């Protein structure tokens, strides 16, 4: 019986249930005439983590780090633009002109960053437009 079934029914596991669990997670290894119990749960965990890491490594795009940095830059530029918008509330007229210039510069940088992100995406997925 599965362990979750035993927990739900409140039934205590019988000897055969424990033997099944024992046979799943432990293997008797015979090496050079010596019998030792090897815990396979650790082996299963290691193999599972290795499979997950392999899948993640293959699923990553070629330009993953570049895309990450560009997205981070886009976030930073957006935050800077919001801060400049907040500065407009209390800025005097000469400072207001400077804020407008900075906002225009940040807007152009945001456009350039988005264009670069789109270029990297089109390289990674050439069939989609």
TAJOPE-V897399 format. One record per run of one state. SS is the DSSP state (helix for helix, strand for strand, loop for the rest). FROM is the first residue (numbers start at 0). TO is the last residue. If there is no record, write none. Layout:
# TAJOPE-V897399
ss;from;to
SS;FROM;TO
SS;FROM;TO
This chain:
# TAJOPE-V897399
ss;from;to
loop;0;1
helix;2;8
loop;9;13
helix;14;24
strand;25;30
loop;31;32
strand;33;38
helix;39;58
loop;59;62
helix;63;86
loop;87;91
helix;92;123
loop;124;128
